[in-house]
Amino acid sequence: MRAPFRVIVITGASSGLGAALALLYAGPGVAMGLIGRDPERLAASAAACRTAGAMVESALIDVADGSMLAAWLSDFDDTYPVELLIANAGTSAGPDPDTPGEPLAITERQLSTNLLGAVHTIAPLVPRLCARRRGRIVAVASVAAFRGLPYSPGYCASKAGLRAYAEALRPQLMSYGVGVTVVCPGFFSSPMTDRWEGSRPFLVSTERAARRIKRGIDRGARRIHFPWPLVLATRIADLAPAAISDAILRRMHFHIRSP
Ligand SMILES: NC(=O)c1ccc[n+]([C@@H]2O[C@H](COP(=O)([O-])OP(=O)(O)OC[C@H]3O[C@@H](n4cnc5c(N)ncnc54)[C@H](OP(=O)(O)O)[C@@H]3O)[C@@H](O)[C@H]2O)c1
């Protein structure tokens, strides 16, 4: 079967969801740009995609470094005009549950990776995709985008910001023939989830999450939100009077260990 996208860039391709999506999209005739920071994990992910038949260029780039990322994306796009861009790189951390607030450094790191890093990934290619009048941009946010949750203000802010950024781009980019997909998943197993101390309702495997996300991307979904009970719960928590949702949410106890 012909691959739906022939040129694909994925950030955070060295681990978890990004590596799983890369492998699902890899195949003969597919050119891939894979971005991450850890050399060994990124090399392993790239090797698996090559074994599946894809041509792979990988790059060790911190997505917080906007100029380095823009230069690499432009060079790659000059040779391989990008059709699918997946802004997936992300990090998570939370304060000690017994300490009020969140240390500024933790908040800044999450905003600069999850929000600015995704903007650094998307913005340089928007004019190019629009000029070619084709392509799809995918922003991997989280169900944490729907309602600020205790013990993770920086993470929730970064994902809410990314969701809003991508939703804001979509209507305008539609008139240029460029699609935007916003992904808001719940828990899937990955090194990030391993650092979550607390319950993980409706946890699915990374592979299952990746297959579901790929199906949505390939059919041009504007939003991929799952699992529905968690999506519904976080959306109701946002719509409900704050006094009620705060009373429920303050009973939640979890801690996200720093990487
Ligand atoms: N796990 C979940 O349950 C869950 C739920 C909802 C949403 N998400 C989101 O899904 C995405 C993937 O998460 P995951 O669970 O697969 O996490 P993961 O296994 O920890 O992988 C995170 C990926 O992001 C990369 N990354 C992190 N910081 C980076 C930076 N500054 N510059 C470049 N790359 C960076 C990592 O690369 P290196 O390791 O090479 O640094 C790694 O490839 C994230 O955006 C996450 O917020 C996850």
The ligand as an SDF file (V2000), in Angstrom:
LIG
                    3D

 48 52  0  0  0  0  0  0  0  0999 V2000
    3.3400    9.5880   28.1150 N   0  0  0  0  0  0  0  0  0  0  0  0
    2.1040   10.0210   28.2240 C   0  0  0  0  0  0  0  0  0  0  0  0
    1.2550    9.4060   28.8850 O   0  0  0  0  0  0  0  0  0  0  0  0
    1.6930   11.3000   27.4990 C   0  0  0  0  0  0  0  0  0  0  0  0
    0.3550   11.7110   27.6180 C   0  0  0  0  0  0  0  0  0  0  0  0
   -0.0460   12.8470   26.9260 C   0  0  0  0  0  0  0  0  0  0  0  0
    0.8480   13.5430   26.1470 C   0  0  0  0  0  0  0  0  0  0  0  0
    2.1600   13.1200   26.0620 N   0  0  0  0  0  0  0  0  0  0  0  0
    3.0510   13.8740   25.2100 C   0  0  0  0  0  0  0  0  0  0  0  0
    3.5020   13.0210   24.1720 O   0  0  0  0  0  0  0  0  0  0  0  0
    4.8040   13.4380   23.7350 C   0  0  0  0  0  0  0  0  0  0  0  0
    5.7550   12.2440   23.7480 C   0  0  0  0  0  0  0  0  0  0  0  0
    5.8600   11.8040   25.0930 O   0  0  0  0  0  0  0  0  0  0  0  0
    6.4870   10.3770   25.4900 P   0  0  0  0  0  0  0  0  0  0  0  0
    5.6360    9.8520   26.5790 O   0  0  0  0  0  0  0  0  0  0  0  0
    6.7540    9.5910   24.2860 O   0  0  0  0  0  0  0  0  0  0  0  0
    7.8280   10.8820   26.1900 O   0  0  0  0  0  0  0  0  0  0  0  0
    9.3150   10.3220   26.2020 P   0  0  0  0  0  0  0  0  0  0  0  0
    9.3400    8.8380   25.9810 O   0  0  0  0  0  0  0  0  0  0  0  0
    9.9370   10.8850   27.4280 O   0  0  0  0  0  0  0  0  0  0  0  0
    9.9520   10.9930   24.9110 O   0  0  0  0  0  0  0  0  0  0  0  0
   10.0920   12.3900   24.8330 C   0  0  0  0  0  0  0  0  0  0  0  0
   10.8090   12.6990   23.5490 C   0  0  0  0  0  0  0  0  0  0  0  0
   10.9630   14.1240   23.4670 O   0  0  0  0  0  0  0  0  0  0  0  0
   12.3310   14.4180   23.2720 C   0  0  0  0  0  0  0  0  0  0  0  0
   12.7120   15.6680   23.9200 N   0  0  0  0  0  0  0  0  0  0  0  0
   12.4750   16.0440   25.1900 C   0  0  0  0  0  0  0  0  0  0  0  0
   12.9830   17.2710   25.3990 N   0  0  0  0  0  0  0  0  0  0  0  0
   13.5380   17.6650   24.2330 C   0  0  0  0  0  0  0  0  0  0  0  0
   14.2190   18.8280   23.8060 C   0  0  0  0  0  0  0  0  0  0  0  0
   14.4010   19.8610   24.6250 N   0  0  0  0  0  0  0  0  0  0  0  0
   14.6640   18.8930   22.5270 N   0  0  0  0  0  0  0  0  0  0  0  0
   14.4860   17.8460   21.6750 C   0  0  0  0  0  0  0  0  0  0  0  0
   13.8460   16.7250   22.0190 N   0  0  0  0  0  0  0  0  0  0  0  0
   13.3700   16.6340   23.2940 C   0  0  0  0  0  0  0  0  0  0  0  0
   13.0830   13.2620   23.8680 C   0  0  0  0  0  0  0  0  0  0  0  0
   14.3550   13.2130   23.2510 O   0  0  0  0  0  0  0  0  0  0  0  0
   15.6920   12.7810   24.0390 P   0  0  0  0  0  0  0  0  0  0  0  0
   15.3100   11.6410   24.9310 O   0  0  0  0  0  0  0  0  0  0  0  0
   16.6000   12.3950   22.9180 O   0  0  0  0  0  0  0  0  0  0  0  0
   16.1140   13.9680   24.7760 O   0  0  0  0  0  0  0  0  0  0  0  0
   12.2070   12.0950   23.4930 C   0  0  0  0  0  0  0  0  0  0  0  0
   12.4710   11.6600   22.1830 O   0  0  0  0  0  0  0  0  0  0  0  0
    5.2330   14.5650   24.6690 C   0  0  0  0  0  0  0  0  0  0  0  0
    4.9660   15.8070   24.0600 O   0  0  0  0  0  0  0  0  0  0  0  0
    4.3100   14.3680   25.8710 C   0  0  0  0  0  0  0  0  0  0  0  0
    4.1230   15.5540   26.5950 O   0  0  0  0  0  0  0  0  0  0  0  0
    2.5990   12.0230   26.7300 C   0  0  0  0  0  0  0  0  0  0  0  0
  1  2  1  0
  2  3  2  0
  2  4  1  0
  4  5  1  0
  4 48  2  0
  5  6  2  0
  6  7  1  0
  7  8  2  0
  8  9  1  0
  8 48  1  0
  9 10  1  0
  9 46  1  0
 10 11  1  0
 11 12  1  0
 11 44  1  0
 12 13  1  0
 13 14  1  0
 14 15  2  0
 14 16  1  0
 14 17  1  0
 17 18  1  0
 18 19  2  0
 18 20  1  0
 18 21  1  0
 21 22  1  0
 22 23  1  0
 23 24  1  0
 23 42  1  0
 24 25  1  0
 25 26  1  0
 25 36  1  0
 26 27  1  0
 26 35  1  0
 27 28  2  0
 28 29  1  0
 29 30  1  0
 29 35  2  0
 30 31  1  0
 30 32  2  0
 32 33  1  0
 33 34  2  0
 34 35  1  0
 36 37  1  0
 36 42  1  0
 37 38  1  0
 38 39  2  0
 38 40  1  0
 38 41  1  0
 42 43  1  0
 44 45  1  0
 44 46  1  0
 46 47  1  0
M  CHG  2   8   1  16  -1
M  END
$$$$
